[in-house]
Amino acid sequence: QVQLVESGGGLVQSGGSLRLSCAASGRIFAFDAMAWYRQAPGKERELVAAISEDDSANYADFVKGRFTISRNNARNTVYLQMDSLKPEDTAVYYCYGDRTGFGFWGQGTQVTVSS
C-alpha cells in the first residue's frame, strides 16, 4: 500500500516560513499531478497549489508570490515552501498525488501562524 507521509508543520509567527514535505512510503512509484490543499476549521478544503504532469505549477490567488510548490525528480515527493505566512494561513495542510485516475491523500499536518 502506498502512503503519503507529511512533515514540516508547526507553529510560526506571522511573517515566518515553513517548508512542508510529503513523501510516498511503501511501494514507490511516480505520480502524475501532485498538489497541496488546506482546510481551516469551519471551512471547506481548498486547493493551495498544484504541480501538473508537465511540472507546470498553479497557485491559489491567496498564496501566489508567497508559496512555492516543487517535487523531486522521481515525482514521488512534493514540497511546499511557505514564506511570509499570515494568520489566515492557519489550517491543516494535506498533500495529494494522482496516478492514472487513482488519488492518494496524506494524513494532514497542522500549520499555525500566530499574530
SULJOSUL-V156721 format. One record per backbone hydrogen bond with DSSP energy under -1.0 kcal/mol. CO is the residue of the C=O (numbers start at 0). NH is the residue of the N-H. If there is no record, write none. Layout:
co=CO nh=NH
co=CO nh=NH
This chain:
co=2 nh=24
co=4 nh=22
co=6 nh=20
co=9 nh=111
co=11 nh=113
co=12 nh=15
co=15 nh=84
co=17 nh=81
co=19 nh=79
co=20 nh=6
co=21 nh=77
co=22 nh=4
co=24 nh=2
co=32 nh=97
co=33 nh=50
co=34 nh=95
co=35 nh=47
co=35 nh=48
co=36 nh=93
co=37 nh=45
co=38 nh=91
co=39 nh=42
co=45 nh=37
co=47 nh=59
co=48 nh=35
co=49 nh=57
co=50 nh=33
co=51 nh=54
co=55 nh=51
co=57 nh=49
co=59 nh=62
co=59 nh=63
co=62 nh=65
co=62 nh=66
co=65 nh=82
co=67 nh=80
co=69 nh=78
co=71 nh=74
co=74 nh=30
co=75 nh=23
co=76 nh=71
co=77 nh=21
co=78 nh=69
co=79 nh=19
co=80 nh=67
co=81 nh=17
co=84 nh=14
co=85 nh=88
co=86 nh=89
co=90 nh=110
co=91 nh=38
co=92 nh=108
co=93 nh=36
co=94 nh=105
co=95 nh=34
co=96 nh=103
co=97 nh=31
co=98 nh=101
co=101 nh=98
co=103 nh=96
co=108 nh=92
co=110 nh=90
co=111 nh=11
co=113 nh=13
